[in-house]
Amino acid sequence: MRALIQRVSEGGVEIKEENYSASIGKGMVILLGVKEGDSEKDVLFVADKCANLRIFEDDEGKMNLSVKDVKGDVLIISQFTLYGNTRKGNRPSFTAAAKPEAAKRLYELFIERMKENIGREKVKAGIFGAMMSVKIINNGPVTLIVESKN
């Protein structure tokens, strides 16, 4: 499992076909990719790591606070393209990404775990498999990757 985390001043998602939108203020946008063979153990590791990452500044300007500490929001977006392999040719291969049924189940478990970690009202998400417009106002910029396996 791979999470690309961006510290944001604001973020949002819009899905016109579904008449759906969600937005957050200060916090993080997590783009989540699920790999073939990932399990609930991977969900727990990545979600807990994301919730506790100290990427927000304290009073001395040091990245020393987590999203929980700053009472920030989280927007989670499914992103199978995080497992796009570009080594050969010019068209990415996505064979490492989990099949949609397995990926959706783990994506939804990830959302639930993040709600447990930081509070239900603090977590928003996109819709799995939908074509989305995602707004990310990166603060810093701060962008990190958390992976459950090497």
N, C-alpha and C positions, 0 to 999 in steps of 0.2 A: 504494500500500500504506500502510496506517495501523496504527500500533501504539500502543495506550494502555498505558503502563507505570506500574505502581504499585510503589513500594518497600515491601517487606513484612517483617514479623518472622516470618510464616508464611503458607502458602497451601496450597490443596489442591483436588482435583477428585474428584468421585464420580459414577459413571454406573451406577445400579442395574441397568438393563436389560442391561448388558454385564458386570456383576459386576467393575467396574474402579474402582480408586482410585489416586491418586498424591498425594504431599504433599512440600512443601519447607519448609525453615527460612528463615533470613535470606536475602534476595535480592530478586527481582522477579517479579511476575506480569505477563505480557505478553498482552494481549487483541489478537489480530491480525485485521485486516480486509483482504481482498484485493479490489481494484477491477478492474472490466472494463478490460483493456488492460495490466495489470501484467505484468512480465516477470521473468526471473531477475536482471536488473540491479537491479530494485527490491528483490528479496529480499536481495541482497548489501548494498545501501546500508542498508536498515533493520536487518538483523541485525547488521551491523558497528557501526552507530551505537548500537544497544541494548547491545551487549557492552561498548562503550567509554564510555558515558555516565557522567559523574562525578556520581553522585547519593547516594553514601554518604559519611558524615562521616569526616574524618581526625582526628588527635589534637587538633587545635585547634577541632574542631566545624564545620569548613567542608566543604561538599559538594565533595570533591576526589578521591574514589576511585570506581573502577568496580566492577561486580559481580565482574570478574576479580580486581581488587586485593584485595577482601575475601573472596575464595573463596566467594562466595555462590551460591545455587541460582537456577534460573529455571524457572518454570512457564508454558508457552505454551498458550493457549486460542484456538481459532478463533472469530471473532466477526463474522459478516457484518453484524450490526446496527450496526456502526461506520459503515457507509455508508447508514444509514437517513436519508432526506430527510424532514424534518418541516415544510417550508415551506408546503405546501398541505394544507389539511384537518387532520384529527386522526389519521389512520392513516398511519404511515410508509410511504414507497415505498423499495424496495430495488433499484431498477433499476440503480443504479451499481455494485452488488456484482457480482463475477465469478461466472460460472456455476460450479456445484459441481465439475465435473471439473477446470477450470483452477485454481480456488481451492485444491482439495485438493492438487494437484501443487505449487503454490507454497508452501502451508502446510508441507508435508513437507520441501521444500527449505529453508525458513526454519529448521525444527527442526534439520536436519542442519548448516546453517551455524552456528547457535548452539552446537551440540555441538563443532564445529571450533574455535570462538572461545573457549569457556570450559571445555571438557571434557565428554565424553560422560556421565559419571556425575553431572554438575551440572545436567543439563537433563531436565525431565519435561514431559509434554504431555497434553492431553485427547485425545479421539477426534473427528476431523473429522465434523461433521454430527450428532453425538449431542446429546441433551438432557442437560445437565450441571448438577450442583450445584457451584458454585465458591465456595470459602472464601478470602477475602482479608482479612488483618489488616494494613491499611495502616499503615506506620510513618512518622510525620511529622505529618500526612499529606504524602506526596510522590506526585504524579500528573502525568505528562507525556505529550505526544503527539509521536510521530515519524512524519513522512510522507515518502514518497519523491518525491512530486510536489505542486506547489501546485494 
